[in-house]
Amino acid sequence: MRKTAILFGSVFLAIGCATNPFTGKKTMALTPNSSLFPMSFQQYDDFLKEHKAITGTKDAQRIQEIGQRLSQAAALWLESNGYKDYLDEYRWEYNLVQDDQINAWCMPGGKIVFFTGILPICKTDAGIAAVMGHEIAHALANHGQQRMSAAMLQQGGATAVGLLTQNSSPLAQQVWSTVYGTGTQVGVMLPFSRANESQADEIGLTLMAIAGYNPNEAVEFWSRMSEATGSDSGSSFMSTHPGNEQRIEQLKNLLPQAKQEAAKFGVHYTN
């Protein structure tokens, strides 16, 4: 028991923290960006070696231009809120990749992939901005770093459970391991992931509004996404993402806030 207590104490003493500029709150940062970003950049380069980016097309140019406008909006917002040097280690890159997946992602440090499969649902430049703003927000809020830190703590807890039950019967050890795994996944990891998604929606909505893309289009995009992938009016309890209908309602509630923030930078919307 004493060894376990020492283990837990060591883990918590080792926990690093970073400040989320969009909330002002401390977040888990067991892996510093100085280590995380180079790994991310290498993984991104490896991905592009196997999935060639599209260049020279109108859609590829749209991805580049919209990405640049959004990252400039992020820099503008951060500087105006006292985080002038926040993006120094970021290396923005925006690539369109031929793939039927209805998906896009942004790795820590600003490396973005946009799949062609999601373009028909995006439909407009503002639709693309809604998706890319959300993905950029994940990188800005260091959600990748937080998920990695949470996974490390979850694994550390599993080790501690193993130590605590090492003198128990094999059946008891299995039961406690299952209880811990299910409990932390459903009670901690999944809600944590959904919270990150909701925060990325909020930040992304503000970024697209500052960048000059009508944030109303984020609601329209998710309505089209719901139609394309099937409505999910049920519970999101076992999901990593909020349900589409819940997401749409949250975005509607956030529209006035996003437009108000954009107005601070001289960008106004009439509807």
Buried (B, 14 or more C-beta within 10 A) or exposed (E): EEEBEEBEEEBEEEEEEBBBBBEEEEBBBBBEBEEBBBBBBEEBEEBBEEEEBBEEEEBBEBBBEBBEBBBBBBBBBBEEEEBEEBBEBBEBBBBBBEBEEBBBBBBBBBBBBBBBBBBEBBEBBBBBBBBBBBBBBBBBBBBBBBBBBBEBBBEBBBEBBBEBBEEEEEEEBEEBBEEBBEEBEEEBBBEBBBEBBBBBBBBBBBBBBBBBBBBBBBBBBBBBBBEEEEEBEEEBEEBBBBBBBBBBBBBEEBBEBBBEBBEEBEBEBEE
